Amino acid sequence: LEKTSVKLNFKKGETILKQGALPTHIAYLEKGIVKFNYENEVSKNLILTIVSAPKILGGANLFYKDNNLFSLIAVEDCEVILFDSRVIESVLLENAKFAMMMYQVASEMFKKSILNFISLAHKQKEGRIADIILFLSDEVYQDTSFHISLTRKEIAEFAGCSTENVIMTLSKWQNEKIISLEGKIFRIIEIDKLKYISKIG
């Protein structure tokens, strides 16, 4: 795997793997944050999930051969190691433990996307935005205070609502002292209140 791999740097906004392209590589995110981006037939973007390093990316493409189901796009500057899918496949056939691990990685990615869609289907905009902020705090930045890499538009694409809704909701929560926003520094002040908003939807 190491002999056939290549390490690349991607700037914020650059596409690592493109939706619709042939699944020629599996990516290992060594540094940075990426979004799983899906573009529908009318060119509307939806963010399926967001992950931070270290993480194996694109594992689902090993089990779905036709083309990449989604794009992987750098949310901030990233360091990525690309592995040839054919080499990965040959290793999977020879190593059952490795095959099981890759299957678990793919399943975990789908699980997070499914949970996000459940939130989109059953919650109002404030509940969805609360879910996104809690997800970013728990899964991406692992802190209640962080330098947020996402734009308001990207938060909206993740929460399935308009950019205006995100701006108004975050402003409301800031006035209510639930969160604090100073430039790109995002801080959750009242996490229990945010969890309550998420719970009641």
Backbone as ProteinMPNN parsed JSONL, in Angstrom:
{"seq_chain_A": "LEKTSVKLNFKKGETILKQGALPTHIAYLEKGIVKFNYENEVSKNLILTIVSAPKILGGANLFYKDNNLFSLIAVEDCEVILFDSRVIESVLLENAKFAMMMYQVASEMFKKSILNFISLAHKQKEGRIADIILFLSDEVYQDTSFHISLTRKEIAEFAGCSTENVIMTLSKWQNEKIISLEGKIFRIIEIDKLKYISKIG", "coords_chain_A": {"N_chain_A": [[0.832, -1.207, 0.0], [1.912, 1.243, 0.822], [3.936, 1.627, -1.077], [2.54, 2.164, -3.406], [1.199, 4.473, -2.898], [0.397, 8.025, -2.75], [1.238, 11.187, -1.462], [-0.534, 14.158, -0.968], [-1.141, 17.702, -0.887], [-3.947, 19.683, -0.168], [-5.616, 22.681, -0.798], [-7.911, 24.838, 1.005], [-11.214, 24.383, -0.06], [-10.571, 22.956, -2.336], [-11.18, 20.075, -4.416], [-10.991, 16.752, -3.418], [-11.821, 14.079, -3.957], [-14.021, 13.479, -6.646], [-17.532, 13.728, -7.132], [-19.276, 11.388, -9.107], [-17.059, 10.689, -10.619], [-14.806, 8.007, -11.616], [-14.127, 5.527, -9.159], [-11.128, 5.557, -8.313], [-9.309, 5.834, -6.274], [-8.666, 5.541, -2.735], [-8.802, 7.636, 0.051], [-6.697, 8.783, 2.687], [-7.074, 10.862, 5.302], [-4.754, 12.802, 6.645], [-4.239, 15.222, 7.852], [-6.283, 18.001, 8.712], [-9.653, 19.091, 7.729], [-12.529, 17.799, 6.133], [-15.396, 17.934, 3.907], [-18.211, 15.897, 3.059], [-19.713, 16.093, 0.14], [-22.732, 16.371, -1.612], [-24.177, 16.822, -4.766], [-27.193, 17.615, -6.239], [-29.537, 16.988, -9.017], [-30.285, 19.526, -9.828], [-28.171, 21.084, -9.263], [-27.95, 21.742, -6.561], [-26.331, 21.932, -3.477], [-25.628, 19.59, -0.87], [-24.466, 18.883, 2.279], [-23.279, 15.912, 3.461], [-21.815, 14.825, 5.602], [-19.215, 15.845, 7.915], [-15.776, 15.539, 8.501], [-12.854, 15.187, 10.571], [-9.255, 14.927, 10.616], [-7.413, 12.186, 12.157], [-8.524, 10.145, 9.419], [-10.013, 7.585, 7.405], [-11.118, 7.971, 4.136], [-13.729, 7.744, 1.691], [-14.172, 5.024, 1.691], [-16.586, 3.762, 1.198], [-16.766, 3.693, -1.531], [-15.451, 1.451, -2.37], [-17.3, -0.516, -2.205], [-19.233, 0.187, -3.896], [-19.227, 0.276, -7.108], [-19.675, 1.791, -9.484], [-19.42, 4.703, -9.679], [-18.108, 7.615, -7.924], [-20.045, 8.366, -5.12], [-20.294, 10.809, -3.907], [-18.68, 14.014, -3.467], [-15.472, 14.742, -2.06], [-14.386, 17.415, -0.276], [-12.016, 19.852, 0.636], [-12.288, 21.512, 3.673], [-10.624, 23.016, 5.137], [-7.061, 23.677, 4.801], [-5.52, 20.67, 3.813], [-3.776, 17.559, 4.381], [-3.336, 14.721, 2.52], [-3.246, 11.231, 1.91], [-3.273, 9.267, -0.913], [-4.517, 6.166, -1.969], [-4.253, 3.516, -4.297], [-7.175, 2.105, -5.539], [-7.347, -0.471, -6.643], [-5.177, -1.79, -5.57], [-5.85, -1.699, -2.88], [-8.119, -3.344, -2.988], [-6.993, -5.833, -3.621], [-5.568, -6.336, -1.299], [-7.678, -6.456, 0.518], [-8.9, -8.851, -0.273], [-7.048, -10.665, 0.572], [-6.762, -10.298, 3.272], [-8.695, -10.697, 5.896], [-9.251, -9.319, 8.297], [-8.51, -6.713, 7.703], [-10.335, -6.205, 5.663], [-12.747, -6.295, 7.095], [-12.378, -4.083, 8.766], [-12.352, -1.96, 6.885], [-14.951, -2.168, 5.943], [-16.342, -1.509, 8.268], [-15.537, 1.15, 8.566], [-16.734, 2.327, 6.289], [-19.418, 1.842, 6.918], [-19.728, 3.367, 9.254], [-19.499, 5.969, 8.264], [-21.801, 6.117, 6.657], [-23.707, 5.791, 8.659], [-23.516, 8.194, 10.153], [-24.346, 10.011, 8.213], [-26.964, 9.118, 7.777], [-28.141, 9.583, 10.297], [-28.034, 12.349, 10.295], [-29.832, 12.909, 8.214], [-32.177, 11.952, 9.37], [-32.5, 13.855, 11.359], [-32.9, 16.097, 9.689], [-35.341, 15.434, 8.569], [-37.205, 15.353, 10.661], [-37.018, 17.525, 12.374], [-37.36, 21.035, 13.239], [-35.885, 24.097, 11.925], [-34.217, 25.263, 13.952], [-33.679, 23.118, 15.668], [-32.267, 21.472, 13.913], [-30.016, 23.041, 13.292], [-28.917, 23.247, 15.821], [-28.231, 20.557, 16.204], [-26.185, 20.35, 14.287], [-24.217, 22.126, 15.287], [-23.609, 20.898, 17.739], [-22.652, 18.469, 16.756], [-20.361, 19.32, 15.353], [-18.875, 20.284, 17.515], [-18.555, 17.928, 19.079], [-17.653, 15.839, 17.308], [-15.943, 16.859, 15.309], [-14.254, 19.099, 16.095], [-13.799, 18.488, 18.732], [-14.21, 20.017, 21.088], [-15.734, 22.613, 23.088], [-15.169, 25.14, 22.433], [-13.98, 26.587, 19.536], [-12.153, 27.215, 16.455], [-14.012, 27.932, 13.842], [-14.247, 26.357, 10.744], [-16.101, 26.308, 8.779], [-18.271, 28.071, 6.53], [-21.161, 30.232, 6.871], [-22.908, 29.532, 4.88], [-22.144, 26.898, 4.319], [-22.804, 25.659, 6.742], [-25.541, 25.933, 6.526], [-26.025, 24.287, 4.284], [-25.4, 21.865, 5.409], [-27.296, 21.684, 7.428], [-29.628, 21.749, 6.038], [-31.13, 24.069, 5.409], [-31.802, 27.602, 4.83], [-29.188, 30.068, 4.269], [-29.78, 32.484, 5.46], [-31.479, 31.68, 7.54], [-29.656, 30.341, 9.188], [-27.905, 32.444, 9.923], [-29.713, 34.17, 11.292], [-30.575, 32.466, 13.379], [-28.173, 31.832, 14.771], [-27.472, 34.389, 15.573], [-29.618, 34.982, 17.273], [-29.214, 33.049, 19.296], [-26.804, 33.957, 20.227], [-27.5, 36.412, 21.353], [-29.06, 35.418, 23.401], [-27.179, 34.366, 24.976], [-26.381, 31.726, 24.651], [-24.525, 30.817, 22.882], [-21.284, 32.024, 21.786], [-19.909, 34.224, 19.441], [-17.099, 35.332, 17.909], [-15.733, 36.671, 15.346], [-14.179, 34.107, 13.711], [-14.09, 32.505, 15.872], [-15.802, 30.252, 17.712], [-17.909, 29.589, 20.401], [-19.508, 27.464, 22.671], [-21.634, 28.329, 25.139], [-23.814, 27.696, 26.83], [-24.272, 24.628, 26.916], [-26.151, 22.726, 27.721], [-28.591, 23.98, 27.219], [-28.45, 24.145, 24.453], [-28.466, 21.436, 23.815], [-31.022, 20.855, 24.69], [-32.589, 22.315, 22.899], [-31.935, 20.888, 20.608], [-33.073, 18.442, 21.311], [-35.866, 18.927, 21.548], [-36.37, 19.696, 19.041]], "CA_chain_A": [[0.0, 0.0, 0.0], [2.786, 2.416, 0.918], [4.679, 1.791, -2.334], [1.669, 2.675, -4.477], [0.465, 5.641, -2.399], [0.962, 9.35, -3.027], [0.802, 12.181, -0.48], [-0.826, 15.43, -1.612], [-1.699, 18.79, -0.086], [-5.107, 20.322, -0.79], [-6.004, 23.957, -0.21], [-9.324, 24.988, 1.344], [-12.098, 24.495, -1.21], [-10.186, 22.054, -3.416], [-11.837, 18.776, -4.436], [-10.078, 15.618, -3.234], [-12.458, 13.073, -4.813], [-15.152, 14.157, -7.283], [-18.774, 12.983, -7.349], [-19.49, 10.952, -10.491], [-15.827, 10.17, -11.221], [-14.524, 6.612, -11.316], [-13.491, 5.388, -7.833], [-9.773, 5.035, -8.548], [-8.469, 5.957, -5.087], [-9.166, 5.705, -1.376], [-8.0, 8.694, 0.666], [-6.488, 8.828, 4.135], [-6.92, 12.249, 5.727], [-3.711, 12.854, 7.668], [-4.353, 16.508, 8.543], [-7.298, 18.895, 8.171], [-11.084, 18.801, 7.822], [-13.162, 17.725, 4.813], [-16.848, 17.715, 3.875], [-18.757, 14.977, 2.068], [-20.635, 16.992, -0.54], [-23.568, 15.763, -2.657], [-24.838, 17.808, -5.624], [-28.316, 16.966, -6.913], [-29.713, 17.245, -10.45], [-30.44, 20.965, -10.086], [-26.93, 21.708, -8.772], [-28.059, 22.167, -5.165], [-25.381, 21.196, -2.646], [-26.024, 19.107, 0.443], [-23.334, 18.285, 2.986], [-23.697, 14.665, 4.099], [-21.139, 14.82, 6.899], [-17.925, 16.537, 7.968], [-14.858, 14.748, 9.324], [-11.518, 15.733, 10.808], [-8.181, 13.937, 10.632], [-7.099, 11.229, 11.085], [-9.711, 9.418, 8.989], [-10.042, 6.979, 6.075], [-12.213, 8.571, 3.378], [-14.061, 7.102, 0.421], [-14.246, 3.574, 1.819], [-17.844, 3.27, 0.612], [-16.595, 3.507, -2.969], [-14.979, 0.092, -2.624], [-18.457, -1.4, -2.244], [-20.138, 0.731, -4.907], [-18.179, 0.37, -8.123], [-19.957, 2.562, -10.685], [-18.764, 6.013, -9.609], [-18.122, 8.2, -6.583], [-21.389, 8.785, -4.732], [-20.245, 12.185, -3.424], [-17.356, 14.645, -3.548], [-14.772, 15.083, -0.823], [-13.854, 18.762, -0.492], [-11.28, 20.366, 1.794], [-12.892, 22.642, 4.39], [-9.432, 23.798, 5.438], [-5.909, 23.039, 4.169], [-5.463, 19.259, 4.2], [-2.755, 16.637, 3.893], [-4.063, 13.494, 2.191], [-2.531, 10.154, 1.236], [-4.16, 8.558, -1.816], [-4.162, 4.778, -2.227], [-4.862, 2.926, -5.481], [-8.278, 1.228, -5.148], [-7.087, -1.853, -7.064], [-4.247, -2.361, -4.589], [-6.656, -1.901, -1.671], [-8.98, -4.509, -3.223], [-6.182, -7.056, -3.544], [-5.267, -6.543, 0.124], [-8.932, -6.877, 1.144], [-9.133, -10.259, -0.598], [-6.058, -11.496, 1.263], [-6.703, -9.989, 4.704], [-10.077, -10.583, 6.369], [-9.338, -8.285, 9.334], [-8.448, -5.424, 7.015], [-11.605, -6.075, 4.955], [-13.759, -5.964, 8.094], [-12.126, -2.708, 9.212], [-12.796, -1.047, 5.832], [-16.412, -2.228, 5.928], [-16.796, -0.757, 9.443], [-15.308, 2.569, 8.248], [-17.784, 2.734, 5.355], [-20.689, 1.806, 7.635], [-19.758, 4.491, 10.194], [-19.768, 7.175, 7.481], [-23.21, 6.098, 6.288], [-24.489, 5.962, 9.888], [-23.561, 9.621, 10.49], [-25.168, 10.67, 7.212], [-28.35, 8.722, 8.019], [-28.603, 10.305, 11.489], [-28.244, 13.736, 9.89], [-31.067, 12.97, 7.439], [-33.28, 11.799, 10.318], [-32.652, 15.189, 11.951], [-33.478, 16.978, 8.672], [-36.724, 15.046, 8.283], [-38.115, 15.416, 11.794], [-36.808, 18.683, 13.241], [-37.42, 22.382, 12.693], [-34.553, 24.607, 11.597], [-33.378, 25.484, 15.139], [-33.231, 21.798, 16.111], [-31.259, 20.984, 12.955], [-28.79, 23.832, 13.458], [-28.348, 22.821, 17.106], [-27.592, 19.264, 15.941], [-24.941, 20.578, 13.546], [-23.237, 22.74, 16.189], [-23.196, 19.856, 18.69], [-21.857, 17.508, 15.985], [-19.051, 19.941, 15.116], [-18.18, 20.328, 18.804], [-18.225, 16.577, 19.559], [-17.019, 14.935, 16.349], [-14.953, 17.475, 14.419], [-13.274, 19.91, 16.811], [-13.631, 17.894, 20.072], [-14.123, 21.085, 22.082], [-16.875, 23.532, 23.054], [-14.652, 26.391, 21.87], [-13.179, 26.2, 18.377], [-12.052, 28.095, 15.294], [-14.888, 27.254, 12.896], [-13.745, 26.404, 9.367], [-17.244, 26.359, 7.865], [-18.985, 29.324, 6.307], [-22.585, 30.136, 7.211], [-23.539, 28.821, 3.76], [-21.87, 25.473, 4.492], [-23.641, 25.205, 7.858], [-26.893, 25.833, 5.975], [-26.067, 23.094, 3.431], [-25.356, 20.717, 6.318], [-28.533, 21.66, 8.211], [-30.768, 21.691, 5.138], [-31.96, 25.282, 5.502], [-31.193, 28.738, 4.125], [-28.105, 30.786, 4.945], [-30.425, 33.502, 6.291], [-31.95, 31.002, 8.75], [-28.478, 30.08, 10.029], [-27.446, 33.731, 10.46], [-30.705, 34.641, 12.27], [-30.586, 31.56, 14.538], [-26.936, 32.022, 15.524], [-27.568, 35.72, 16.187], [-30.573, 34.844, 18.374], [-28.555, 32.299, 20.369], [-25.758, 34.806, 20.794], [-28.203, 37.368, 22.211], [-29.554, 34.671, 24.557], [-25.976, 33.889, 25.685], [-26.229, 30.27, 24.505], [-23.242, 30.701, 22.195], [-20.524, 33.258, 21.577], [-19.251, 34.266, 18.136], [-16.187, 36.455, 17.713], [-15.055, 36.332, 14.106], [-14.261, 32.672, 13.448], [-14.029, 31.774, 17.147], [-17.14, 29.827, 18.102], [-17.897, 29.005, 21.747], [-20.792, 27.075, 23.249], [-21.667, 28.777, 26.541], [-24.846, 26.909, 27.537], [-24.415, 23.406, 26.123], [-27.394, 22.049, 28.104], [-29.681, 24.644, 26.484], [-28.316, 23.738, 23.05], [-28.929, 20.041, 23.762], [-32.479, 20.889, 24.845], [-33.12, 22.765, 21.593], [-31.771, 19.732, 19.72], [-33.998, 17.383, 21.726], [-37.256, 19.242, 21.265], [-36.451, 19.848, 17.591]], "C_chain_A": [[0.864, 1.252, 0.0], [3.504, 2.691, -0.405], [3.833, 2.416, -3.43], [0.866, 3.904, -4.044], [1.152, 6.937, -2.806], [0.379, 10.333, -2.012], [0.647, 13.534, -1.16], [-1.36, 16.434, -0.592], [-2.854, 19.426, -0.863], [-5.42, 21.608, -0.036], [-7.498, 23.96, 0.11], [-10.149, 25.182, 0.082], [-11.754, 23.568, -2.36], [-10.872, 20.699, -3.271], [-10.796, 17.664, -4.367], [-10.544, 14.434, -4.078], [-13.742, 13.686, -5.351], [-16.345, 13.219, -7.471], [-18.921, 12.635, -8.825], [-18.259, 10.394, -11.166], [-15.645, 8.692, -10.864], [-13.786, 6.509, -9.981], [-12.107, 4.752, -7.933], [-8.912, 5.03, -7.292], [-9.295, 5.974, -3.801], [-8.232, 6.703, -0.699], [-7.879, 8.5, 2.174], [-6.192, 10.272, 4.507], [-5.952, 12.294, 6.902], [-3.805, 14.138, 8.501], [-5.449, 17.328, 7.879], [-8.719, 18.404, 8.38], [-11.664, 18.785, 6.41], [-14.672, 17.556, 4.965], [-17.182, 16.716, 2.775], [-19.901, 15.723, 1.395], [-21.406, 16.257, -1.645], [-24.266, 16.869, -3.439], [-25.952, 17.113, -6.386], [-28.457, 17.431, -8.358], [-29.86, 18.717, -10.791], [-29.3, 21.772, -9.463], [-27.063, 22.309, -7.375], [-27.155, 21.284, -4.306], [-26.004, 20.79, -1.319], [-24.79, 18.466, 1.071], [-23.839, 17.079, 3.766], [-23.092, 14.531, 5.492], [-19.83, 15.586, 6.774], [-17.023, 15.748, 8.905], [-13.523, 15.47, 9.464], [-10.513, 14.594, 10.863], [-7.942, 13.418, 12.049], [-8.326, 10.401, 10.722], [-9.489, 8.811, 7.601], [-11.279, 7.502, 5.365], [-12.484, 7.759, 2.113], [-14.133, 5.597, 0.489], [-15.496, 2.994, 1.189], [-17.691, 2.991, -0.875], [-16.042, 2.134, -3.33], [-16.155, -0.865, -2.811], [-19.514, -0.912, -3.233], [-19.278, 1.127, -6.091], [-18.422, 1.412, -9.205], [-19.253, 3.917, -10.717], [-18.826, 6.523, -8.18], [-19.51, 8.75, -6.262], [-21.434, 10.259, -4.341], [-18.833, 12.718, -3.641], [-16.782, 14.808, -2.146], [-14.058, 16.405, -1.076], [-13.198, 19.264, 0.784], [-11.994, 21.574, 2.381], [-11.795, 23.584, 4.874], [-8.256, 23.088, 4.774], [-5.714, 21.631, 4.721], [-4.214, 18.571, 3.652], [-3.42, 15.281, 3.731], [-3.126, 12.497, 1.524], [-3.549, 9.389, 0.402], [-3.62, 7.156, -2.093], [-4.927, 4.27, -3.45], [-5.942, 1.926, -5.045], [-8.019, -0.23, -5.504], [-6.14, -2.546, -6.09], [-4.984, -2.642, -3.286], [-7.499, -3.174, -1.814], [-8.199, -5.813, -3.087], [-5.827, -7.379, -2.091], [-6.521, -7.024, 0.866], [-9.191, -8.364, 0.931], [-8.212, -11.183, 0.194], [-6.108, -11.346, 2.782], [-8.107, -9.707, 5.23], [-10.24, -9.478, 7.415], [-9.344, -6.887, 8.713], [-9.769, -5.17, 6.282], [-12.719, -5.67, 5.919], [-13.606, -4.531, 8.58], [-12.626, -1.707, 8.172], [-14.319, -1.011, 5.753], [-16.982, -1.415, 7.089], [-16.643, 0.749, 9.22], [-16.424, 3.093, 7.346], [-19.131, 2.818, 6.06], [-20.827, 2.995, 8.586], [-20.067, 5.796, 9.464], [-21.248, 7.246, 7.11], [-24.1, 6.329, 7.504], [-24.627, 7.444, 10.225], [-24.432, 10.388, 9.497], [-26.643, 10.374, 7.433], [-28.919, 9.472, 9.216], [-28.868, 11.777, 11.162], [-29.548, 13.87, 9.109], [-32.295, 12.759, 8.309], [-33.573, 13.144, 10.985], [-33.326, 16.14, 10.967], [-34.959, 16.705, 8.479], [-37.681, 15.377, 9.423], [-37.959, 16.654, 12.682], [-36.988, 19.995, 12.484], [-35.991, 22.92, 12.547], [-33.654, 24.783, 12.826], [-32.848, 24.157, 15.687], [-32.137, 21.256, 15.22], [-29.939, 21.729, 13.127], [-28.11, 23.477, 14.778], [-27.624, 21.488, 16.949], [-26.239, 19.445, 15.262], [-23.862, 21.144, 14.46], [-22.715, 21.718, 17.195], [-22.322, 18.809, 18.001], [-20.448, 18.053, 15.753], [-18.22, 19.951, 16.398], [-17.688, 18.945, 19.222], [-17.308, 15.817, 18.603], [-15.862, 15.549, 15.553], [-13.861, 18.197, 15.198], [-12.96, 19.388, 18.216], [-13.427, 18.952, 21.166], [-15.38, 21.941, 21.983], [-16.47, 24.918, 22.57], [-13.716, 26.038, 20.715], [-13.177, 27.29, 17.311], [-12.831, 27.422, 14.175], [-14.406, 27.464, 11.463], [-14.871, 26.586, 8.362], [-17.791, 27.766, 7.725], [-20.436, 29.14, 6.757], [-23.333, 29.36, 6.12], [-23.337, 27.313, 3.909], [-22.662, 24.892, 5.665], [-25.075, 25.011, 7.371], [-27.044, 24.589, 5.103], [-26.049, 21.818, 4.263], [-26.686, 20.562, 7.062], [-29.788, 21.611, 7.339], [-31.703, 22.873, 5.273], [-31.235, 26.419, 4.782], [-30.072, 29.363, 4.956], [-28.681, 31.84, 5.895], [-30.923, 32.899, 7.609], [-30.807, 30.743, 9.724], [-28.023, 31.371, 10.7], [-28.395, 34.225, 11.553], [-30.685, 33.787, 13.543], [-29.342, 31.755, 15.399], [-26.936, 33.375, 16.236], [-28.504, 35.691, 17.399], [-29.919, 34.142, 19.564], [-27.447, 33.107, 21.023], [-26.382, 35.834, 21.745], [-28.707, 36.711, 23.493], [-28.416, 34.065, 25.38], [-25.851, 32.357, 25.694], [-24.889, 29.963, 23.835], [-22.559, 32.054, 22.162], [-19.814, 33.155, 20.238], [-18.403, 35.523, 18.038], [-15.324, 36.139, 16.504], [-15.275, 34.865, 13.79], [-14.204, 31.836, 14.728], [-15.448, 31.527, 17.643], [-17.064, 29.17, 19.479], [-19.311, 28.686, 22.195], [-20.759, 27.433, 24.74], [-22.615, 27.906, 27.358], [-25.127, 25.631, 26.745], [-25.696, 22.655, 26.463], [-28.595, 22.658, 27.383], [-29.648, 24.239, 25.014], [-28.795, 22.3, 22.859], [-30.448, 19.961, 23.894], [-33.153, 21.308, 23.543], [-33.047, 21.621, 20.591], [-32.822, 18.664, 20.03], [-35.44, 17.676, 21.339], [-37.478, 19.512, 19.779], [-37.028, 21.177, 17.151]], "O_chain_A": [[0.589, 2.207, -0.727], [3.662, 3.844, -0.805], [4.356, 3.123, -4.292], [-0.047, 4.327, -4.752], [2.331, 6.948, -3.159], [-0.821, 10.315, -1.737], [1.559, 14.009, -1.837], [-1.947, 16.063, 0.424], [-2.746, 19.674, -2.063], [-5.483, 21.627, 1.193], [-8.259, 23.173, -0.452], [-9.835, 26.035, -0.749], [-12.561, 23.404, -3.275], [-11.118, 20.229, -2.16], [-9.846, 17.634, -5.15], [-9.758, 13.854, -4.826], [-14.476, 14.34, -4.61], [-16.196, 12.077, -7.907], [-18.715, 13.484, -9.692], [-18.371, 9.699, -12.176], [-16.26, 8.193, -9.922], [-12.907, 7.325, -9.702], [-11.937, 3.562, -7.67], [-7.908, 4.321, -7.228], [-10.461, 6.37, -3.793], [-7.014, 6.625, -0.857], [-8.833, 8.106, 2.845], [-5.185, 10.839, 4.081], [-6.285, 11.878, 8.012], [-3.494, 14.144, 9.692], [-5.552, 17.364, 6.652], [-8.963, 17.438, 9.103], [-11.339, 19.643, 5.589], [-15.164, 17.101, 5.998], [-16.547, 16.681, 1.721], [-20.94, 15.959, 2.011], [-20.809, 15.605, -2.502], [-24.879, 17.756, -2.846], [-25.708, 16.139, -7.098], [-27.614, 18.169, -8.868], [-29.59, 19.119, -11.923], [-29.436, 22.961, -9.178], [-26.372, 23.272, -7.042], [-27.2, 20.056, -4.391], [-26.791, 21.527, -0.726], [-24.149, 17.608, 0.463], [-24.715, 17.202, 4.623], [-23.781, 14.165, 6.444], [-19.395, 15.93, 5.675], [-17.453, 15.334, 9.981], [-13.12, 16.25, 8.602], [-10.87, 13.445, 11.123], [-8.229, 14.11, 13.025], [-9.085, 9.996, 11.602], [-8.867, 9.426, 6.734], [-12.373, 7.481, 5.929], [-11.573, 7.161, 1.541], [-14.153, 4.939, -0.551], [-15.48, 1.865, 0.698], [-18.4, 2.149, -1.426], [-16.156, 1.702, -4.477], [-16.035, -1.889, -3.483], [-20.566, -1.533, -3.382], [-18.666, 2.195, -6.085], [-17.457, 1.888, -9.804], [-18.565, 4.235, -11.687], [-19.505, 5.946, -7.33], [-20.079, 9.51, -7.046], [-22.486, 10.894, -4.431], [-17.913, 11.965, -3.959], [-17.517, 14.988, -1.175], [-13.227, 16.508, -1.979], [-13.749, 19.122, 1.876], [-12.273, 22.543, 1.675], [-12.007, 24.789, 5.003], [-8.433, 21.997, 4.233], [-5.737, 21.418, 5.934], [-3.677, 18.948, 2.61], [-3.999, 14.748, 4.678], [-2.312, 12.867, 0.678], [-4.561, 8.918, 0.922], [-2.443, 6.974, -2.405], [-6.111, 4.563, -3.613], [-5.663, 1.007, -4.274], [-8.417, -1.13, -4.765], [-6.28, -3.737, -5.816], [-4.78, -3.682, -2.659], [-7.585, -3.979, -0.887], [-8.691, -6.78, -2.505], [-5.788, -8.545, -1.698], [-6.438, -7.891, 1.735], [-9.645, -9.057, 1.841], [-8.55, -12.338, 0.455], [-5.557, -12.178, 3.503], [-8.644, -8.616, 5.035], [-11.252, -8.778, 7.423], [-10.083, -6.001, 9.144], [-10.267, -4.044, 6.279], [-13.538, -4.808, 5.601], [-14.602, -3.837, 8.785], [-13.256, -0.712, 8.529], [-14.909, 0.045, 5.526], [-17.982, -0.714, 6.928], [-17.501, 1.532, 9.628], [-16.991, 4.157, 7.596], [-19.898, 3.753, 5.831], [-21.909, 3.567, 8.714], [-20.808, 6.635, 9.976], [-21.876, 8.298, 7.23], [-25.134, 6.989, 7.398], [-25.721, 7.908, 10.545], [-25.165, 11.3, 9.88], [-27.484, 11.263, 7.297], [-30.054, 9.947, 9.165], [-29.806, 12.378, 11.684], [-30.293, 14.829, 9.31], [-33.352, 13.323, 8.026], [-34.73, 13.528, 11.156], [-34.215, 16.902, 11.347], [-35.743, 17.627, 8.252], [-38.855, 15.654, 9.175], [-38.702, 16.808, 13.651], [-36.8, 20.066, 11.27], [-35.025, 22.293, 12.982], [-32.46, 24.489, 12.761], [-31.699, 24.08, 16.122], [-31.183, 20.647, 15.704], [-28.87, 21.119, 13.111], [-26.883, 23.413, 14.853], [-26.535, 21.302, 17.492], [-25.265, 18.78, 15.614], [-22.717, 20.695, 14.417], [-21.517, 21.675, 17.473], [-21.361, 18.315, 18.592], [-19.462, 17.339, 15.934], [-17.022, 19.667, 16.377], [-16.549, 18.794, 19.665], [-16.313, 15.226, 19.022], [-14.922, 14.852, 15.171], [-12.676, 17.94, 14.989], [-11.969, 19.796, 18.822], [-12.583, 18.797, 22.048], [-16.019, 21.997, 20.932], [-17.323, 25.77, 22.326], [-12.767, 25.275, 20.895], [-14.053, 28.153, 17.264], [-12.36, 26.434, 13.611], [-14.186, 28.594, 11.026], [-14.627, 26.974, 7.219], [-17.778, 28.552, 8.672], [-20.879, 28.016, 6.993], [-24.275, 28.622, 6.409], [-24.257, 26.537, 3.653], [-23.137, 23.759, 5.591], [-25.744, 24.05, 7.752], [-28.067, 23.907, 5.167], [-26.621, 20.805, 3.863], [-27.145, 19.444, 7.297], [-30.893, 21.446, 7.855], [-32.923, 22.712, 5.256], [-30.173, 26.21, 4.195], [-30.018, 29.208, 6.176], [-28.154, 32.065, 6.985], [-30.808, 33.522, 8.664], [-30.964, 30.902, 10.935], [-27.783, 31.394, 11.908], [-27.946, 34.65, 12.617], [-30.769, 34.317, 14.651], [-29.443, 31.834, 16.623], [-26.457, 33.49, 17.364], [-28.214, 36.303, 18.427], [-30.054, 34.587, 20.703], [-27.181, 32.967, 22.217], [-25.844, 36.092, 22.822], [-28.778, 37.353, 24.542], [-28.652, 33.347, 26.352], [-25.29, 31.773, 26.621], [-24.215, 28.99, 24.17], [-23.16, 33.085, 22.465], [-19.194, 32.137, 19.928], [-18.92, 36.639, 18.08], [-14.319, 35.436, 16.608], [-16.411, 34.422, 13.619], [-14.261, 30.607, 14.675], [-16.191, 32.459, 17.95], [-16.236, 28.284, 19.694], [-20.205, 29.528, 22.11], [-19.951, 26.898, 25.498], [-22.265, 27.437, 28.441], [-26.101, 25.56, 25.995], [-26.277, 22.01, 25.59], [-29.51, 21.94, 26.981], [-30.693, 24.017, 24.403], [-29.447, 21.982, 21.865], [-31.085, 19.103, 23.283], [-34.161, 20.728, 23.138], [-33.979, 21.405, 19.818], [-33.389, 18.059, 19.121], [-36.154, 16.794, 20.863], [-38.615, 19.554, 19.308], [-37.15, 21.43, 15.952]]}, "name": "protein", "num_of_chains": 1, "seq": "LEKTSVKLNFKKGETILKQGALPTHIAYLEKGIVKFNYENEVSKNLILTIVSAPKILGGANLFYKDNNLFSLIAVEDCEVILFDSRVIESVLLENAKFAMMMYQVASEMFKKSILNFISLAHKQKEGRIADIILFLSDEVYQDTSFHISLTRKEIAEFAGCSTENVIMTLSKWQNEKIISLEGKIFRIIEIDKLKYISKIG"}
